[in-house]
Amino acid sequence: MKRRVWLTLGAVVLGGGGVTYAVASPSSDSGATGRAKRPVKVYALALKGTAADRQDLARTDTSQFSMLGVSWAGATTRLHGTAQVRTRSTATGEWSAWRDLELNVDPLEKPGRRVRGASEPLWVGSSNGVQVQVVRKNGTTTALPKGLEVNLVDPGVVTDAEAEAPGSEPAAFVAEGSPDATSSSTPADPASPGDGTVVTPTDGQTATSPAPTDTATSTAAPTDSSSASASASASPSASPSPTGPTAPPSTRPQPPIVDRAGWGADESISPLAPEYNADVKAVFVHHTDGANDYSCTDSPSIVRSIYAYHVQVEGWKDIGYNFLVDKCGTIFEGRKGGVDLPVLGAHTYGWNRESAGIAVLGDYTTTSASNAALASIARLAAWKLGQYGADPAGTTQLTAGATQKNYFSTGFTAGSAYTFQRISGHRDGYNTQCPGNTLYPQLPTIRAWAAGPVQGLKITSLGGATASGSTYYTKGAITAHWTATTPGSLIKSFQLLVDGKTVATASGTATSVGATLPVGSHTIAVRAVHQSGKTATSSALTVVAETTAPTFTTTPRISLRSGTVNTSAVPVTLGWKATDDKALQSVKLLSPTTATFSPTTTSSSRTATSGTATTWSMRAYDYAGNYRTSSPAYTPAILQESSATKTGSWTTRSSTSYLGGKSYSSGSKGAGLTWTFTGRSAAWVVSRASTSGQAYVYVDGTKAATVDLKSATTLYRQAIWTKSWSSSAKHTIKVVVVGTSGRPTVTTDGLVYIK
């Protein structure tokens, strides 16, 4: 079993060749009592191989780490080739696929002598093994740089919440005696240079050594105080006063920001005082590279790791970004000096002197940034630019601090002024893909959200009101619901407008508000007030408030219809007519069954229970929700054939197929049956067959119809002839056998009427 050693202080060479050269402990301030859990650690493993072509590190066991990068001697030296890493997960024990490190990193404008060249750091999550390969680019004659090493960062545990997280226990730093561990190059920790001299960590922003040139030569830094890259010595107005500058007020509210103590910054590793610009004319948006599947609870650890990497691996004076934002929208203070002050950062080569840098945690080359992240960038940029009266959607002139080309091959000459969007991407100023091919196209959205007015505002629904066509109807009380694409965190308030006047106000995160309208026709709209004060108003809706109920111009009533009659149920037609002074919505049948009908429907086929008084209750609704109910009662009654007055010859027939089990049948021409009743509808019920004949029907002494009972199939209890009146009255119905040749027989079951 390999013996593991836990190292906590200094620059110590391990038995296997690994060097621990930087240990960051949490601040010991009195407010950090819950943070002294485990310090941040940074250590290095040297790569092996032919320096000119390829250098590697075979699979090597290490202690726990979560971020790594490759660095080399000489900040002005560029690595022309590829650097790839694989890591082993502490959770699964599985090795990842090969991942590329981003090598096209902005140089410092005037790097100090101890600053190292380095890749962008890559967040890989909790890991305990690493493999590295660095290969020179095909066709180039430039050798790989000297002093190549892989730098591993353990973010440590500095909060109680982190201490409770899985995998937070200390582990051996490097497996002692590991066959793959190699000697490290001289550690980059500027506080422990190893040569007996005292070296101050610096980004080189005020140093006098030449700026890195790679293959091009930079011109001297401009002396204009408005230059983005001019040194402090060349730009006195950019140097901080002994007490520091005064923070100007902003036209926008400051978003919540996690300060450096909140994410566990060890201030002892970056002792130099911050430097300040004269103002902030623009904001450059970046991404930090690394995985996007991190948990937002890991964000403080990621920020700590970037801080340690920038300072203790690359030799910078502090973290390069002014602010960092995670995918959940949490904003972290980056470089120290005061979030409300124009702190000079190290994020966009040639343009740091008039700007601030905001980095989104993660890689947005193929994945879009979350709306939460975009909203926080917009809030932060609007606030920071608002301190200097700048429109986030506008443009500005920035003075180049270096001669170079950007990602789009636009050339810049040091000392000359160029137009930039107030919110720009890293690639606009430097030749890099940052902030990624998917985040960069999202910058217009950030600008629109930051500048206002509110985007995509529309009313989605109107509670308490119902639409008929393009008009809504209500009794009076309404609730307007809306959506907007601009996040609520950038909206000051919403106002409900009735006929152009504000009747209710809601917060910027609200999505609805209510009001009561007076009777009459109104226009309803929602106005959104952006943090900038700019307003946007939705399309207006027409809303009619009314309280008049519909009316039944024809009271619901039933009439007999053709169909099969049973002793328990007879076929009827339910008829009605309803109207409204504004807009009838529907009519509902409430009893004896339920149904809903359109406003233009005036009848429905139903069945009614015979011999029983039944209430037919109907309710008419208008679109405002007003309604009226009508509930008349009707009784279908069956008059058997035996209750009729007979003339001529009739024979009684018996069968369960007949109403009451019996019927009358006659083939005698002129034979008749007469029923007398008081009602409003009647139906003659008969049997039908292929041999059935014809009959005359007389109503109140007047011939009304000739009915042919012939049917291809035998049918019983058929209401074959019906008659209805507008009101109930006494009537007589008489049927007379026609005596049809070859099929004279008429078989009758009786008469049904509605009383």
Beta strands, then each sheet from edge to edge (+ up, - down):
strand 1: 4-5
strand 2: 12-13
strand 3: 19-24
strand 4: 40-46
strand 5: 54-72
strand 6: 81-89
strand 7: 99-100
strand 8: 117-118
strand 9: 122-136
strand 10: 149-154
strand 11: 174-175
strand 12: 282-287
strand 13: 323-325
strand 14: 331-333
strand 15: 355-360
strand 16: 395-399
strand 17: 404-405
strand 18: 411-412
strand 19: 417-421
strand 20: 423-425
strand 21: 458-468
strand 22: 471-483
strand 23: 491-498
strand 24: 501-507
strand 25: 512-516
strand 26: 520-530
strand 27: 535-537
strand 28: 541-545
strand 29: 551-560
strand 30: 563-564
strand 31: 569-579
strand 32: 584-591
strand 33: 595-597
strand 34: 603-609
strand 35: 614-615
strand 36: 617-622
strand 37: 627-630
strand 38: 633-634
strand 39: 636-640
strand 40: 645-647
strand 41: 651-654
strand 42: 662-666
strand 43: 672-688
strand 44: 694-699
strand 45: 702-708
strand 46: 715-737
strand 47: 746-754
sheet 1: 1+ 11-
sheet 2: 2+ 3- 4+ 10- 5+ 8-
sheet 3: 2+ 3- 4+ 10- 5+ 9- 6+ 7-
sheet 4: 14+ 13- 15- 12- 20-
sheet 5: 16+ 19-
sheet 6: 17+ 18-
sheet 7: 21+ 22- 25+
sheet 8: 21+ 22- 28- 26+ 23- 24+
sheet 9: 21+ 22- 28- 26+ 27-
sheet 10: 29+ 31- 34+
sheet 11: 30+ 46- 43+ 40-
sheet 12: 30+ 46- 44+ 45-
sheet 13: 30+ 46- 43+ 47- 39+
sheet 14: 30+ 46- 43+ 47- 42+ 41-
sheet 15: 33+ 32- 36+ 37-
sheet 16: 35+ 38-
end
